Amino acid sequence: MTIRGRFITLEGGEGAGKSTVLDALRTLLAATGVDVVVTREPGGTPVGEAIRSVLLDPRLHGGIAAETELLLMFAARAQHVRETIAPALAVGRWVLSDRFTDASYAYQGGGRGQPNQRIAELERWAADGLQPDLTLLLDLPVGVGLARARGRGPADRIELETQDFFERVRAAYRARAAAQPARFRIIDAGQPLDAVLDQVRDAVAGFVAAGGA
């Protein structure tokens, strides 16, 4: 009988260090013998990457309606689930994704004001109801994260938003984590990198030791 793989996601605001954590997690899981697929949102497929280029294009700042942004995110996610995530899980591989549907509740819900009921319906339909087995929320003060993000180079369309927007995003993420404590682990991403990675390793090691339940 085929054992379903496990689905781990990284979430957090701008400048939270997801790329660094993603690399560390890839190494950690590989060292335990896990066959892991690493992916991202928006993206993860050729269709998703094309949609990503639209969503993050700074020339479109202020030019994409909130409803359009939400639908584009789920269009990319629908392809991602069907082409990348679900097939990997079905053959027992683990999937590690930089963002998933929690990001829509945070950014399009908290940030843009789209109703949670609308997002939940898209989650059931476009994302086929798929939820992660474990979500690591990299949490840090908005001002710190924005300073980090804006020090990396030119801002993308999302990074051009106001601090108030990102405060709403952070609040929505924290509300999601509080509502689903069995799935979420909150990581204090404002600490030095070594301390952040220690928290991440402990969280994932515990998850693996428990059988990835």
Backbone as CSV, one residue per row, in Angstrom:
resi,resn,N_x,N_y,N_z,CA_x,CA_y,CA_z,C_x,C_y,C_z
1,MET,0.837,-1.186,0.000,0.000,0.000,0.000,0.877,1.242,0.000
2,THR,0.564,2.207,-0.840,1.340,3.437,-0.916,1.031,4.324,0.283
3,ILE,2.067,4.844,0.935,1.894,5.751,2.063,1.963,7.179,1.536
4,ARG,0.953,7.971,1.858,0.931,9.354,1.403,2.103,10.126,2.009
5,GLY,2.723,10.947,1.176,3.781,11.812,1.667,3.238,12.886,2.585
6,ARG,4.117,13.720,3.111,3.712,14.796,4.014,3.956,16.146,3.351
7,PHE,3.133,17.098,3.737,3.116,18.416,3.112,3.446,19.456,4.169
8,ILE,4.602,20.109,4.016,5.072,21.133,4.952,5.144,22.467,4.219
9,THR,4.613,23.512,4.856,4.657,24.835,4.235,5.366,25.840,5.130
10,LEU,5.978,26.814,4.477,6.580,27.960,5.161,5.732,29.178,4.855
11,GLU,5.385,29.927,5.888,4.607,31.147,5.715,5.273,32.277,6.482
12,GLY,4.894,33.498,6.136,5.428,34.658,6.838,5.416,35.876,5.942
13,GLY,5.606,37.018,6.550,5.603,38.270,5.810,6.898,38.516,5.070
14,GLU,7.012,39.713,4.533,8.209,40.082,3.772,9.431,40.089,4.688
15,GLY,10.561,39.603,4.164,11.809,39.652,4.900,11.914,38.681,6.058
16,ALA,11.042,37.669,6.071,11.047,36.727,7.197,12.147,35.677,7.079
17,GLY,12.776,35.573,5.919,13.875,34.625,5.749,13.452,33.262,5.268
18,LYS,12.339,33.201,4.541,11.831,31.905,4.101,12.807,31.160,3.186
19,SER,13.488,31.864,2.307,14.408,31.197,1.381,15.534,30.491,2.128
20,THR,16.088,31.144,3.146,17.160,30.543,3.936,16.655,29.330,4.699
21,VAL,15.475,29.466,5.295,14.891,28.353,6.045,14.561,27.190,5.113
22,LEU,14.074,27.515,3.922,13.746,26.478,2.944,14.971,25.622,2.630
23,ASP,16.111,26.258,2.404,17.340,25.520,2.111,17.751,24.633,3.278
24,ALA,17.622,25.173,4.504,17.995,24.396,5.686,17.067,23.201,5.864
25,LEU,15.786,23.398,5.600,14.826,22.304,5.738,15.046,21.219,4.692
26,ARG,15.367,21.640,3.487,15.675,20.667,2.434,16.815,19.754,2.884
27,THR,17.857,20.340,3.443,19.011,19.574,3.916,18.637,18.659,5.068
28,LEU,17.843,19.194,6.012,17.437,18.408,7.169,16.618,17.191,6.762
29,LEU,15.642,17.392,5.898,14.784,16.281,5.485,15.558,15.247,4.672
30,ALA,16.423,15.732,3.788,17.225,14.801,2.989,18.112,13.944,3.883
31,ALA,18.628,14.541,4.973,19.499,13.802,5.889,18.758,12.705,6.641
32,THR,17.449,12.842,6.758,16.644,11.808,7.424,16.148,10.758,6.431
33,GLY,16.551,10.898,5.175,16.162,9.933,4.160,14.848,10.228,3.475
34,VAL,14.309,11.420,3.711,13.035,11.792,3.106,13.253,12.226,1.656
35,ASP,12.414,11.738,0.768,12.416,12.161,-0.632,11.528,13.397,-0.726
36,VAL,12.151,14.574,-0.876,11.402,15.821,-0.753,11.368,16.599,-2.063
37,VAL,10.204,17.153,-2.362,10.005,18.069,-3.491,9.917,19.479,-2.917
38,VAL,10.720,20.387,-3.419,10.714,21.768,-2.945,10.069,22.649,-4.009
39,THR,9.116,23.477,-3.591,8.375,24.275,-4.552,7.987,25.612,-3.930
40,ARG,7.230,26.426,-4.669,6.880,27.747,-4.141,5.558,28.235,-4.734
41,GLU,5.009,29.253,-4.055,3.814,29.925,-4.563,4.006,31.442,-4.491
42,PRO,3.370,32.176,-5.424,2.820,31.609,-6.652,3.947,31.035,-7.511
43,GLY,3.627,29.956,-8.204,4.631,29.300,-9.042,4.504,27.797,-8.938
44,GLY,5.639,27.128,-9.005,5.658,25.685,-8.841,5.355,24.880,-10.087
45,THR,4.888,25.536,-11.121,4.615,24.912,-12.418,4.883,25.968,-13.479
46,PRO,5.028,25.590,-14.758,5.193,26.620,-15.792,4.041,27.622,-15.823
47,VAL,2.814,27.131,-15.665,1.657,28.038,-15.639,1.744,28.960,-14.423
48,GLY,2.042,28.373,-13.275,2.132,29.165,-12.052,3.221,30.218,-12.101
49,GLU,4.355,29.889,-12.693,5.441,30.860,-12.799,5.060,32.016,-13.727
50,ALA,4.295,31.710,-14.779,3.827,32.780,-15.669,2.875,33.711,-14.928
51,ILE,1.982,33.128,-14.110,1.069,33.946,-13.318,1.846,34.751,-12.280
52,ARG,2.880,34.159,-11.695,3.717,34.858,-10.717,4.310,36.137,-11.306
53,SER,4.748,36.057,-12.549,5.367,37.222,-13.174,4.380,38.381,-13.285
54,VAL,3.105,38.069,-13.461,2.073,39.109,-13.497,1.823,39.645,-12.087
55,LEU,1.638,38.754,-11.134,1.291,39.152,-9.777,2.360,40.019,-9.118
56,LEU,3.614,39.786,-9.445,4.705,40.513,-8.788,5.273,41.654,-9.609
57,ASP,4.712,41.915,-10.783,5.221,42.964,-11.672,4.977,44.340,-11.054
58,PRO,6.032,45.065,-10.650,5.826,46.367,-9.997,5.146,47.396,-10.896
59,ARG,5.197,47.182,-12.212,4.532,48.118,-13.119,3.019,48.045,-12.985
60,LEU,2.521,46.969,-12.382,1.085,46.785,-12.213,0.611,47.192,-10.821
61,HIS,1.490,47.815,-10.046,1.097,48.252,-8.704,-0.086,49.209,-8.798
62,GLY,-1.142,48.880,-8.078,-2.346,49.704,-8.116,-3.250,49.403,-9.287
63,GLY,-2.838,48.478,-10.142,-3.603,48.213,-11.355,-4.300,46.867,-11.396
64,ILE,-4.193,46.078,-10.311,-4.845,44.772,-10.254,-5.895,44.818,-9.152
65,ALA,-7.142,44.568,-9.490,-8.207,44.558,-8.494,-7.973,43.440,-7.488
66,ALA,-8.443,43.645,-6.267,-8.263,42.641,-5.217,-8.864,41.306,-5.628
67,GLU,-10.021,41.346,-6.289,-10.667,40.109,-6.722,-9.833,39.399,-7.795
68,THR,-9.242,40.178,-8.689,-8.388,39.608,-9.734,-7.160,38.950,-9.114
69,GLU,-6.546,39.641,-8.156,-5.375,39.082,-7.488,-5.709,37.752,-6.818
70,LEU,-6.846,37.704,-6.122,-7.255,36.478,-5.448,-7.453,35.337,-6.445
71,LEU,-8.136,35.624,-7.542,-8.394,34.579,-8.536,-7.112,34.119,-9.229
72,LEU,-6.208,35.053,-9.492,-4.928,34.671,-10.087,-4.133,33.774,-9.144
73,MET,-4.143,34.113,-7.860,-3.438,33.273,-6.892,-3.992,31.857,-6.899
74,PHE,-5.312,31.734,-6.936,-5.897,30.397,-6.910,-5.817,29.703,-8.255
75,ALA,-5.735,30.450,-9.333,-5.491,29.817,-10.637,-4.120,29.140,-10.632
76,ALA,-3.121,29.849,-10.128,-1.783,29.263,-10.017,-1.797,28.082,-9.058
77,ARG,-2.544,28.220,-7.965,-2.590,27.154,-6.952,-3.301,25.908,-7.475
78,ALA,-4.356,26.094,-8.243,-5.066,24.941,-8.808,-4.125,24.096,-9.652
79,GLN,-3.313,24.760,-10.475,-2.339,24.039,-11.305,-1.263,23.395,-10.447
80,HIS,-0.823,24.136,-9.433,0.234,23.665,-8.532,-0.186,22.378,-7.825
81,VAL,-1.412,22.366,-7.296,-1.908,21.186,-6.597,-1.972,19.990,-7.532
82,ARG,-2.527,20.194,-8.710,-2.778,19.077,-9.619,-1.536,18.589,-10.353
83,GLU,-0.613,19.497,-10.627,0.568,19.110,-11.408,1.763,18.728,-10.549
84,THR,1.898,19.363,-9.393,3.109,19.175,-8.586,2.837,18.523,-7.232
85,ILE,1.965,19.122,-6.438,1.833,18.705,-5.043,1.137,17.355,-4.900
86,ALA,-0.077,17.245,-5.422,-0.842,16.007,-5.240,-0.144,14.778,-5.827
87,PRO,0.433,14.873,-7.037,1.130,13.693,-7.560,2.314,13.259,-6.695
88,ALA,3.052,14.226,-6.141,4.188,13.878,-5.283,3.712,13.192,-4.007
89,LEU,2.700,13.765,-3.368,2.183,13.175,-2.133,1.638,11.771,-2.372
90,ALA,1.015,11.570,-3.531,0.384,10.279,-3.835,1.381,9.134,-3.933
91,VAL,2.635,9.448,-4.265,3.649,8.381,-4.374,4.587,8.373,-3.162
92,GLY,4.183,9.053,-2.089,4.938,8.992,-0.847,6.039,10.006,-0.683
93,ARG,6.174,10.939,-1.621,7.189,11.982,-1.475,6.682,13.070,-0.535
94,TRP,7.598,13.765,0.117,7.219,14.908,0.946,7.329,16.164,0.095
95,VAL,6.470,17.117,0.368,6.469,18.380,-0.363,6.725,19.511,0.618
96,LEU,7.684,20.350,0.285,8.046,21.519,1.075,7.786,22.748,0.211
97,SER,6.832,23.575,0.612,6.433,24.709,-0.227,6.601,26.038,0.487
98,ASP,7.205,26.968,-0.231,7.294,28.365,0.198,5.938,29.005,-0.110
99,ARG,5.064,29.035,0.893,3.697,29.546,0.861,2.708,28.544,0.281
100,PHE,1.464,28.685,0.769,0.326,27.951,0.229,-0.926,28.758,0.588
101,THR,-2.053,28.094,0.804,-3.325,28.808,0.931,-3.375,29.747,2.129
102,ASP,-2.643,29.471,3.199,-2.621,30.413,4.327,-2.204,31.809,3.871
103,ALA,-1.346,31.868,2.860,-0.916,33.169,2.344,-2.077,33.953,1.755
104,SER,-3.045,33.263,1.164,-4.191,33.976,0.614,-5.086,34.526,1.718
105,TYR,-5.249,33.749,2.799,-6.008,34.277,3.938,-5.307,35.504,4.530
106,ALA,-3.972,35.508,4.504,-3.219,36.624,5.076,-3.161,37.819,4.135
107,TYR,-2.738,37.590,2.884,-2.509,38.698,1.959,-3.799,39.173,1.282
108,GLN,-4.535,38.243,0.677,-5.757,38.673,-0.011,-6.910,38.865,0.975
109,GLY,-6.895,38.121,2.094,-7.910,38.289,3.124,-7.573,39.445,4.045
110,GLY,-6.553,39.278,4.879,-6.169,40.330,5.809,-5.724,41.594,5.120
111,GLY,-4.842,41.449,4.126,-4.295,42.626,3.460,-5.278,43.337,2.562
112,ARG,-5.971,42.594,1.688,-6.850,43.200,0.677,-8.311,43.275,1.105
113,GLY,-8.663,42.583,2.195,-10.037,42.651,2.666,-11.010,41.721,1.972
114,GLN,-10.494,40.726,1.263,-11.385,39.740,0.649,-11.990,38.850,1.743
115,PRO,-13.281,38.519,1.631,-13.940,37.745,2.694,-13.337,36.349,2.853
116,ASN,-13.180,35.930,4.098,-12.644,34.590,4.350,-13.516,33.500,3.743
117,GLN,-14.840,33.737,3.711,-15.735,32.727,3.132,-15.438,32.526,1.646
118,ARG,-15.102,33.599,0.964,-14.769,33.505,-0.466,-13.478,32.712,-0.653
119,ILE,-12.492,32.992,0.195,-11.222,32.271,0.109,-11.427,30.798,0.433
120,ALA,-12.262,30.516,1.441,-12.523,29.124,1.828,-13.189,28.355,0.693
121,GLU,-14.081,29.006,-0.050,-14.728,28.325,-1.171,-13.718,28.011,-2.269
122,LEU,-12.816,28.945,-2.547,-11.761,28.690,-3.525,-10.811,27.601,-3.039
123,GLU,-10.564,27.578,-1.733,-9.713,26.524,-1.167,-10.336,25.148,-1.399
124,ARG,-11.649,25.054,-1.202,-12.325,23.768,-1.413,-12.322,23.359,-2.883
125,TRP,-12.505,24.347,-3.744,-12.663,24.040,-5.167,-11.317,24.019,-5.888
126,ALA,-10.657,25.177,-5.963,-9.434,25.288,-6.756,-8.275,24.509,-6.138
127,ALA,-8.166,24.533,-4.812,-7.065,23.818,-4.147,-7.468,22.411,-3.741
128,ASP,-8.663,21.995,-4.118,-9.154,20.635,-3.860,-9.172,20.314,-2.371
129,GLY,-9.316,21.359,-1.537,-9.393,21.154,-0.095,-8.095,20.748,0.570
130,LEU,-6.993,20.753,-0.166,-5.710,20.300,0.381,-5.195,21.275,1.436
131,GLN,-4.758,20.730,2.574,-4.134,21.526,3.624,-2.803,20.905,4.017
132,PRO,-1.863,21.724,4.453,-0.567,21.185,4.886,-0.708,20.329,6.146
133,ASP,0.248,19.446,6.341,0.334,18.673,7.579,1.036,19.478,8.667
134,LEU,1.943,20.354,8.257,2.695,21.201,9.186,2.967,22.530,8.504
135,THR,2.733,23.622,9.238,3.025,24.959,8.714,3.920,25.696,9.693
136,LEU,5.056,26.153,9.208,5.973,26.963,10.004,5.725,28.426,9.659
137,LEU,5.267,29.187,10.644,5.006,30.608,10.442,6.204,31.398,10.956
138,LEU,6.948,31.997,10.036,8.107,32.820,10.402,7.591,34.220,10.713
139,ASP,7.550,34.536,11.994,6.910,35.768,12.458,7.949,36.753,12.964
140,LEU,7.810,38.006,12.557,8.686,39.065,13.053,7.987,40.402,12.877
141,PRO,8.426,41.448,13.598,7.798,42.753,13.452,7.848,43.226,12.001
142,VAL,6.776,43.874,11.569,6.663,44.282,10.172,7.795,45.215,9.756
143,GLY,8.123,46.176,10.596,9.177,47.127,10.235,10.513,46.454,9.996
144,VAL,10.822,45.449,10.807,12.078,44.708,10.648,12.068,43.941,9.326
145,GLY,10.958,43.272,9.050,10.868,42.501,7.817,10.956,43.359,6.578
146,LEU,10.281,44.507,6.597,10.316,45.388,5.425,11.713,45.950,5.196
147,ALA,12.411,46.279,6.278,13.780,46.790,6.128,14.672,45.739,5.487
148,ARG,14.500,44.492,5.888,15.278,43.408,5.281,14.926,43.250,3.802
149,ALA,13.617,43.206,3.511,13.170,42.976,2.135,13.628,44.095,1.214
150,ARG,13.518,45.306,1.675,13.840,46.445,0.817,15.334,46.661,0.691
151,GLY,16.101,45.957,1.521,17.545,46.019,1.378,18.089,45.038,0.362
152,ARG,17.201,44.180,-0.178,17.646,43.153,-1.120,17.701,43.647,-2.548
153,GLY,17.015,44.738,-2.843,16.962,45.216,-4.219,15.603,45.822,-4.526
154,PRO,15.299,46.043,-5.798,14.030,46.666,-6.180,12.829,45.874,-5.654
155,ALA,11.825,46.599,-5.200,10.631,45.974,-4.643,9.741,45.413,-5.746
156,ASP,9.084,44.276,-5.453,8.081,43.766,-6.380,6.734,44.435,-6.068
157,ARG,5.683,44.042,-6.783,4.391,44.722,-6.641,3.837,44.623,-5.223
158,ILE,3.999,43.461,-4.587,3.492,43.287,-3.235,4.329,44.084,-2.239
159,GLU,5.635,44.068,-2.399,6.513,44.777,-1.463,6.317,46.286,-1.499
160,LEU,5.660,46.798,-2.528,5.388,48.226,-2.625,4.224,48.675,-1.744
161,GLU,3.537,47.736,-1.099,2.402,48.098,-0.260,2.860,48.810,1.012
162,THR,1.888,49.412,1.713,2.178,50.202,2.909,2.438,49.316,4.122
163,GLN,3.000,49.912,5.160,3.230,49.161,6.390,1.899,48.707,6.990
164,ASP,0.851,49.527,6.901,-0.459,49.127,7.425,-0.951,47.841,6.753
165,PHE,-0.739,47.733,5.444,-1.113,46.510,4.727,-0.426,45.301,5.348
166,PHE,0.874,45.407,5.591,1.626,44.272,6.126,1.298,43.999,7.588
167,GLU,0.871,45.022,8.334,0.401,44.783,9.702,-0.858,43.928,9.667
168,ARG,-1.737,44.192,8.702,-2.955,43.374,8.571,-2.602,41.949,8.156
169,VAL,-1.624,41.816,7.275,-1.170,40.481,6.860,-0.652,39.707,8.070
170,ARG,0.181,40.354,8.859,0.743,39.670,10.032,-0.353,39.267,11.015
171,ALA,-1.297,40.162,11.243,-2.390,39.848,12.171,-3.205,38.662,11.669
172,ALA,-3.446,38.599,10.362,-4.207,37.479,9.798,-3.448,36.171,9.937
173,TYR,-2.147,36.206,9.707,-1.331,35.002,9.895,-1.407,34.515,11.345
174,ARG,-1.252,35.436,12.283,-1.250,35.058,13.692,-2.614,34.518,14.122
175,ALA,-3.669,35.072,13.542,-5.011,34.570,13.844,-5.181,33.146,13.315
176,ARG,-4.664,32.881,12.122,-4.713,31.522,11.560,-3.965,30.546,12.468
177,ALA,-2.785,30.954,12.921,-1.984,30.082,13.781,-2.692,29.814,15.104
178,ALA,-3.323,30.842,15.672,-4.025,30.667,16.941,-5.227,29.741,16.789
179,ALA,-5.864,29.790,15.624,-7.052,28.971,15.383,-6.715,27.523,15.066
180,GLN,-5.467,27.254,14.619,-5.079,25.894,14.232,-3.727,25.531,14.858
181,PRO,-3.663,25.487,16.180,-2.366,25.252,16.846,-1.763,23.882,16.570
182,ALA,-2.583,22.894,16.212,-2.028,21.564,15.944,-1.206,21.545,14.671
183,ARG,-1.536,22.427,13.737,-0.823,22.448,12.442,0.310,23.462,12.419
184,PHE,0.133,24.583,13.083,1.104,25.679,13.013,2.170,25.572,14.094
185,ARG,3.372,25.988,13.738,4.437,26.265,14.695,4.909,27.687,14.414
186,ILE,4.838,28.547,15.398,5.291,29.931,15.210,6.778,30.007,15.527
187,ILE,7.534,30.506,14.560,8.987,30.662,14.684,9.305,32.143,14.837
188,ASP,10.045,32.490,15.861,10.438,33.886,16.071,11.552,34.227,15.085
189,ALA,11.160,34.810,13.959,12.118,35.098,12.887,12.876,36.399,13.104
190,GLY,12.603,37.084,14.208,13.349,38.299,14.521,14.656,38.015,15.231
191,GLN,14.895,36.766,15.585,16.133,36.387,16.267,17.272,36.228,15.264
192,PRO,18.507,36.096,15.749,19.627,35.793,14.851,19.362,34.503,14.076
193,LEU,19.955,34.399,12.900,19.684,33.283,12.000,19.888,31.924,12.666
194,ASP,20.961,31.751,13.414,21.223,30.447,14.038,20.088,30.058,14.978
195,ALA,19.569,31.023,15.710,18.474,30.745,16.638,17.200,30.401,15.879
196,VAL,16.973,31.092,14.766,15.799,30.791,13.933,15.882,29.364,13.407
197,LEU,17.039,29.008,12.880,17.204,27.665,12.321,17.097,26.590,13.393
198,ASP,17.540,26.880,14.607,17.391,25.920,15.701,15.911,25.670,15.992
199,GLN,15.118,26.738,16.003,13.672,26.578,16.230,13.044,25.726,15.130
200,VAL,13.447,26.008,13.902,12.893,25.281,12.762,13.258,23.805,12.838
201,ARG,14.513,23.527,13.117,14.955,22.130,13.203,14.211,21.385,14.309
202,ASP,14.042,22.052,15.457,13.333,21.415,16.566,11.888,21.102,16.175
203,ALA,11.232,22.057,15.508,9.835,21.863,15.121,9.691,20.717,14.136
204,VAL,10.571,20.680,13.139,10.459,19.644,12.118,10.936,18.296,12.648
205,ALA,11.959,18.302,13.480,12.426,17.037,14.077,11.326,16.412,14.917
206,GLY,10.611,17.240,15.672,9.497,16.727,16.464,8.393,16.156,15.594
207,PHE,8.128,16.829,14.497,7.108,16.366,13.555,7.514,15.021,12.937
208,VAL,8.777,14.913,12.540,9.270,13.678,11.933,9.269,12.546,12.962
209,ALA,9.705,12.859,14.178,9.759,11.834,15.235,8.372,11.299,15.579
210,ALA,7.382,12.155,15.417,5.997,11.745,15.688,5.388,10.996,14.503
211,GLY,6.210,10.730,13.501,5.718,9.996,12.332,5.119,10.885,11.286
212,GLY,5.400,12.183,11.377,4.844,13.114,10.387,3.343,13.189,10.473
213,ALA,2.836,13.020,11.708,1.375,13.010,11.873,0.817,14.416,11.843
